[in-house]
């Protein structure tokens, strides 16, 4: 149970300001940049114990963090040092919940990776410190956005899980400094490197190609430079049209799919019926088609490389592939892999 002697509510703040009470913001600077109670002082929680001498003597300290938990830890610390303090119930989030003109983006019905792509595209078009609320039906949306924010430096203001959907409010940040999400301890924050991600797509199976595009797009939204090398059967994933061929090239062409819609699945393909079934389910569930995912990944900056040696063996010509595909070899791929901290073989 909350002790009324150690807490205060946002309704009391106007009166406290009139009385020149000492309001202490224990959040990090990047959180304070988004908004704060004016006037108030700022000492981040992880610096508080070292800076106790800066606090006024014989005066109550009115603490606040983003949503409350960090304030409770600060309250325990000050009480241990015999400093009278109170913690704001609900933190700055409770104080700032006045009606604001925050735009809302509805991504309900969209399946991974479409929601996180919408998040990236929306924040790319915003100015620093502007806020936006997303409404999604995907239960994994909060976890995805939390990880995305940790990688990109944007800030999650709040999140809520409702009966049939989730709501998340984000704040655009153009700086690269690390910022805790809500009340996560600082030592749980992910340290990000600027390294890239590379993949080799050897399989020509529809489901494996789909997984590779989901991972590639997700990595690209987190700021990674992504390079995907398609070799042997994986080259079928990049085909956009069928052309006339002769000899062995024609035999390969007959046996290999000439479009993403005709790729088999790795299990229970049943002569192509399984692939058609999974594509039908994807359409009903609003999952982006493989062809659209490939174009989305390209728009995000993902580099597509077709193995020239495999193309030569299998009689595949550059004109059959998407226009944005680069023709290269193992050296080109390994040059990118050298710079990456994520390498996958699919």
ZIJO-V51621 format. One record per residue. RES is the residue in one letter. SS is DSSP state (alpha for helix, beta for strand, coil for the rest). OMEGA is omega in whole degrees, 0 to 359 (NA if undefined). D_CENTER is the distance of its C-alpha to the mean C-alpha in whole Angstrom. Layout:
# ZIJO-V51621
res:ss:omega:d_center
RES:SS:OMEGA:D_CENTER
RES:SS:OMEGA:D_CENTER
This chain:
# ZIJO-V51621
res:ss:omega:d_center
X:coil:181:36
X:coil:178:35
X:coil:182:38
X:alpha:181:39
X:alpha:182:41
X:alpha:180:37
X:beta:171:35
X:beta:184:35
X:coil:182:33
X:alpha:178:32
X:alpha:181:35
X:alpha:188:37
X:alpha:179:35
X:alpha:180:37
X:alpha:179:40
X:alpha:179:39
X:alpha:178:38
X:alpha:182:42
X:coil:181:43
X:coil:177:41
X:coil:182:40
X:beta:178:37
X:beta:184:34
X:beta:177:31
X:beta:183:28
X:coil:178:26
X:coil:176:23
X:coil:185:21
X:alpha:182:22
X:alpha:175:18
X:alpha:180:19
X:alpha:179:22
X:alpha:181:21
X:alpha:180:20
X:coil:181:23
X:coil:177:26
X:coil:184:29
X:coil:3:32
X:coil:173:34
X:coil:178:32
X:beta:183:32
X:beta:170:29
X:coil:180:29
X:coil:184:26
X:alpha:183:26
X:alpha:176:26
X:alpha:191:29
X:alpha:184:31
X:alpha:180:34
X:alpha:185:34
X:alpha:180:35
X:alpha:182:37
X:alpha:180:40
X:alpha:182:38
X:coil:180:38
X:coil:178:42
X:coil:175:44
X:coil:178:46
X:coil:180:43
X:coil:178:40
X:beta:179:37
X:beta:186:35
X:beta:166:31
X:beta:174:28
X:coil:181:24
X:coil:182:21
X:coil:172:22
X:coil:186:25
X:alpha:179:24
X:alpha:177:24
X:alpha:178:27
X:alpha:178:29
X:alpha:178:29
X:alpha:179:30
X:alpha:178:33
X:alpha:180:34
X:alpha:182:34
X:alpha:179:36
X:alpha:178:38
X:alpha:179:39
X:coil:175:40
X:coil:175:42
X:coil:181:41
X:coil:183:41
X:beta:175:37
X:beta:183:35
X:beta:180:32
X:beta:179:30
X:coil:180:29
X:coil:177:26
X:alpha:182:25
X:alpha:179:24
X:alpha:179:22
X:alpha:181:26
X:alpha:187:27
X:coil:183:25
X:coil:171:25
X:coil:179:27
X:coil:180:27
X:coil:179:24
X:coil:181:24
X:coil:180:20
X:beta:180:19
X:beta:177:18
X:beta:182:16
X:beta:177:17
X:coil:179:14
X:coil:180:17
X:coil:178:18
X:coil:181:15
X:coil:180:14
X:coil:8:11
X:coil:186:10
X:alpha:181:11
X:alpha:182:10
X:alpha:174:6
X:alpha:178:8
X:alpha:177:10
X:alpha:181:8
X:alpha:183:8
X:alpha:180:11
X:alpha:182:12
X:alpha:176:11
X:alpha:182:13
X:coil:183:16
X:coil:176:16
X:coil:180:18
X:coil:177:17
X:coil:173:18
X:coil:183:17
X:beta:178:16
X:beta:178:15
X:beta:177:15
X:beta:175:13
X:beta:184:15
X:beta:176:14
X:coil:179:16
X:coil:183:14
X:coil:179:14
X:coil:185:11
X:alpha:182:9
X:alpha:179:9
X:alpha:179:8
X:alpha:182:5
X:alpha:177:4
X:alpha:179:6
X:alpha:180:5
X:alpha:179:2
X:alpha:179:6
X:alpha:181:8
X:alpha:188:7
X:alpha:181:8
X:coil:174:10
X:coil:190:9
X:beta:173:11
X:beta:181:11
X:beta:176:14
X:beta:177:15
X:beta:179:14
X:beta:178:17
X:beta:180:18
X:coil:187:21
X:coil:185:23
X:coil:180:22
X:coil:176:18
X:beta:177:15
X:beta:180:15
X:beta:175:12
X:beta:181:13
X:beta:175:11
X:beta:180:13
X:coil:174:13
X:coil:179:14
X:coil:178:15
X:coil:182:16
X:coil:181:15
X:coil:180:16
X:coil:180:15
X:coil:179:14
X:coil:178:15
X:coil:183:13
X:coil:185:16
X:coil:174:18
X:coil:177:17
X:coil:184:19
X:alpha:184:19
X:alpha:177:20
X:alpha:182:17
X:coil:181:14
X:coil:176:13
X:coil:188:15
X:coil:174:13
X:coil:181:15
X:coil:185:15
X:coil:184:16
X:beta:178:16
X:beta:178:15
X:beta:179:18
X:beta:169:19
X:beta:177:23
X:beta:181:23
X:coil:185:27
X:coil:174:27
X:coil:180:28
X:coil:183:27
X:alpha:184:25
X:alpha:179:23
X:alpha:177:22
X:alpha:179:21
X:alpha:179:19
X:alpha:181:17
X:alpha:180:17
X:alpha:177:15
X:alpha:180:12
X:alpha:181:12
X:alpha:180:13
X:alpha:179:10
X:alpha:179:7
X:alpha:180:9
X:alpha:179:10
X:alpha:179:7
X:coil:174:6
X:coil:179:10
X:coil:172:12
X:coil:188:15
X:beta:177:15
X:beta:180:19
X:beta:177:20
X:beta:178:24
X:beta:183:25
X:coil:181:29
X:alpha:187:32
X:alpha:179:31
X:alpha:179:27
X:alpha:179:29
X:alpha:181:29
X:alpha:186:26
X:alpha:184:26
X:beta:178:29
X:coil:182:30
X:coil:179:34
X:coil:178:37
X:coil:182:40
X:coil:181:43
X:coil:179:44
X:coil:174:47
X:alpha:182:48
X:alpha:179:45
X:alpha:179:42
X:alpha:178:44
X:alpha:176:44
X:alpha:183:40
X:alpha:179:39
X:alpha:185:41
X:alpha:184:39
X:coil:176:36
X:coil:179:33
X:coil:178:33
X:coil:181:30
X:alpha:181:27
X:alpha:183:28
X:alpha:178:31
X:coil:176:29
X:coil:172:30
X:coil:189:28
X:coil:180:29
X:coil:175:30
X:coil:180:33
X:coil:176:33
X:alpha:177:36
X:alpha:179:37
X:alpha:181:34
X:alpha:180:34
X:alpha:179:31
X:alpha:178:29
X:alpha:181:30
X:alpha:182:30
X:alpha:177:26
X:alpha:176:26
X:alpha:178:27
X:alpha:178:25
X:alpha:181:22
X:alpha:179:24
X:alpha:182:25
X:coil:180:21
X:coil:174:20
X:coil:181:18
X:coil:180:18
X:coil:181:21
X:alpha:179:20
X:alpha:179:22
X:alpha:178:20
X:alpha:179:17
X:alpha:179:19
X:alpha:177:19
X:alpha:179:16
X:alpha:177:15
X:alpha:179:18
X:alpha:179:17
X:coil:178:13
X:coil:178:16
X:coil:179:16
X:beta:179:20
X:beta:179:22
X:beta:175:25
X:beta:182:28
X:beta:184:30
X:alpha:180:34
X:alpha:179:36
X:alpha:179:34
X:alpha:181:35
X:alpha:180:38
X:alpha:187:39
X:alpha:176:38
X:coil:180:39
X:coil:182:36
X:coil:182:36
X:alpha:182:34
X:alpha:178:35
X:alpha:188:33
X:beta:176:30
X:coil:185:27
X:coil:185:28
X:coil:181:25
X:coil:175:26
X:beta:177:27
X:beta:183:30
X:beta:181:30
X:coil:185:31
X:alpha:181:30
X:alpha:179:31
X:alpha:179:28
X:alpha:182:26
X:alpha:176:27
X:alpha:177:27
X:alpha:180:23
X:alpha:179:23
X:coil:183:24
X:coil:188:22
X:beta:173:19
X:beta:177:18
X:beta:180:17
X:beta:183:19
X:beta:175:20
X:beta:185:23
X:coil:NA:22
